[in-house]
């Protein structure tokens, strides 16, 4: 009961007396017929779907109410404007005038200018605005101001 291919009787294939196999495990004809039936099923399903699509499209078109006469008299520009929500709209949506990237650039420039400028916030109270870098240097040199906080009263 050797399966050694070097000592086989016919020279090429190993032989085993206890194991046998069929020369051909599948039938090519049955596979071909199965594929043929599958193709027919797919095409019939496609034809049914196309028919169903056309039927439902006609059905929906027949169910739609006619456009109001005021809408029929509108120009295409007015109709587009009516389709959009009223202002304020989100930035970046079609029909919006402002460019969001340009708005962001302008905001960053304005914030940077405000952070780097001197000015009075409340001149009567003596509150001034100084650049952030200068304020950080002053706090690093002098430290944060100490604020006296009154202790909360205990309830009796």
C-alpha positions as CSV (number, residue, x, y, z in Angstrom):
1,X,0.0,0.0,0.0
2,X,2.6,2.5,-1.0
3,X,1.9,5.9,-2.6
4,X,5.5,6.5,-3.6
5,X,5.5,7.7,-7.1
6,X,9.0,6.4,-7.7
7,X,7.9,2.7,-7.4
8,X,4.6,2.8,-9.3
9,X,3.8,0.2,-11.9
10,X,2.7,2.6,-14.6
11,X,5.7,5.0,-14.0
12,X,3.8,8.3,-13.6
13,X,0.9,8.1,-11.1
14,X,1.1,6.7,-7.5
15,X,-1.2,3.7,-7.0
16,X,-3.2,2.7,-4.0
17,X,-5.3,-0.4,-4.0
18,X,-7.7,0.9,-1.3
19,X,-8.4,4.3,-2.9
20,X,-10.2,4.9,-6.2
21,X,-11.5,8.0,-8.0
22,X,-13.6,8.8,-10.9
23,X,-11.9,9.9,-14.1
24,X,-14.2,13.0,-14.2
25,X,-15.9,14.4,-11.1
26,X,-18.3,16.9,-12.8
27,X,-20.3,16.8,-15.9
28,X,-19.5,19.7,-18.2
29,X,-23.0,19.4,-19.8
30,X,-24.8,19.9,-16.4
31,X,-22.6,22.9,-15.6
32,X,-23.4,24.5,-19.0
33,X,-27.2,23.9,-18.6
34,X,-27.0,25.4,-15.1
35,X,-25.3,28.5,-16.5
36,X,-27.9,28.7,-19.3
37,X,-30.8,28.6,-16.8
38,X,-29.1,31.2,-14.7
39,X,-28.7,33.5,-17.6
40,X,-32.4,33.1,-18.6
41,X,-33.4,33.8,-15.0
42,X,-31.3,37.0,-14.9
43,X,-32.7,38.3,-18.2
44,X,-36.3,37.5,-17.2
45,X,-35.7,39.3,-13.9
46,X,-34.2,42.3,-15.8
47,X,-37.3,42.5,-18.1
48,X,-39.6,42.4,-15.1
49,X,-37.7,45.2,-13.4
50,X,-37.7,47.4,-16.5
51,X,-41.4,46.9,-17.0
52,X,-42.0,47.7,-13.3
53,X,-39.8,50.8,-13.5
54,X,-41.7,52.1,-16.6
55,X,-45.1,51.4,-15.0
56,X,-44.3,53.1,-11.7
57,X,-42.7,56.2,-13.5
58,X,-45.9,56.6,-15.6
59,X,-48.1,56.1,-12.5
60,X,-46.2,58.7,-10.4
61,X,-46.3,61.2,-13.3
62,X,-50.0,60.7,-13.6
63,X,-50.5,61.3,-9.9
64,X,-48.6,64.6,-9.7
65,X,-50.6,67.7,-9.3
66,X,-50.1,70.4,-12.0
67,X,-47.9,73.3,-11.0
68,X,-49.7,76.3,-9.7
69,X,-50.3,79.1,-12.2
70,X,-48.1,81.5,-10.3
71,X,-45.2,79.0,-10.6
72,X,-45.9,78.6,-14.3
73,X,-45.5,82.4,-14.8
74,X,-42.2,82.6,-12.9
75,X,-38.9,83.0,-14.6
76,X,-36.3,80.3,-14.1
77,X,-34.2,82.6,-11.9
78,X,-37.2,83.3,-9.6
79,X,-38.0,79.7,-9.4
80,X,-34.4,78.8,-8.4
81,X,-34.5,81.5,-5.7
82,X,-37.8,80.2,-4.4
83,X,-36.3,76.7,-4.2
84,X,-33.6,77.9,-1.8
85,X,-34.1,78.6,1.9
86,X,-34.2,82.2,3.1
87,X,-31.1,83.9,4.4
88,X,-29.1,83.4,6.5
89,X,-27.8,80.3,4.6
90,X,-24.9,78.2,5.5
91,X,-21.7,79.2,3.9
92,X,-20.6,77.2,0.9
93,X,-24.0,76.2,-0.3
94,X,-24.9,77.1,-3.9
95,X,-26.3,80.6,-4.2
96,X,-24.5,82.0,-1.1
97,X,-22.6,85.2,-1.9
98,X,-19.7,85.0,0.5
99,X,-16.7,82.7,0.1
100,X,-16.1,80.7,3.3
101,X,-12.3,80.6,2.9
102,X,-12.1,84.3,2.3
103,X,-14.3,84.9,5.4
104,X,-11.9,82.8,7.4
105,X,-8.9,84.6,6.1
106,X,-10.5,88.0,7.0
107,X,-11.4,86.8,10.5
108,X,-7.9,85.4,11.2
109,X,-6.4,88.7,10.0
110,X,-8.8,90.8,12.2
111,X,-8.0,88.6,15.2
112,X,-4.3,88.8,14.7
113,X,-4.5,92.6,14.3
114,X,-6.6,92.9,17.5
115,X,-4.1,90.6,19.4
116,X,-1.1,92.7,18.4
117,X,-2.5,96.3,18.9
118,X,-2.7,98.8,21.7
119,X,-5.9,100.6,22.7
120,X,-8.3,101.5,25.4
121,X,-11.1,99.1,26.4
122,X,-12.4,101.5,29.1
123,X,-10.4,104.7,29.4
124,X,-12.3,106.0,32.5
125,X,-11.7,102.8,34.4
126,X,-8.1,102.6,33.2
127,X,-8.5,99.3,31.3
128,X,-6.2,99.1,28.3
129,X,-5.6,96.5,25.7
130,X,-2.0,95.5,25.0
131,X,-0.6,92.8,22.7
132,X,-0.8,89.2,24.0
133,X,3.0,88.8,23.8
134,X,3.6,91.9,26.0
135,X,1.0,90.7,28.5
136,X,2.6,87.3,28.7
137,X,6.0,89.0,29.4
138,X,4.6,91.1,32.1
139,X,2.8,88.2,33.8
140,X,6.1,86.1,33.5
141,X,8.0,88.9,35.3
142,X,5.5,90.0,37.9
143,X,3.3,87.0,38.2
144,X,-0.5,86.9,38.3
145,X,-2.2,89.5,40.5
146,X,-3.5,88.3,43.8
147,X,-7.2,88.7,44.2
148,X,-8.8,88.6,47.6
149,X,-11.8,86.3,47.6
150,X,-14.2,86.4,50.5
151,X,-14.8,83.0,52.0
152,X,-18.4,81.8,51.5
153,X,-20.5,82.1,54.7
154,X,-21.5,78.8,56.3
155,X,-25.1,78.1,56.7
156,X,-26.3,77.5,60.2
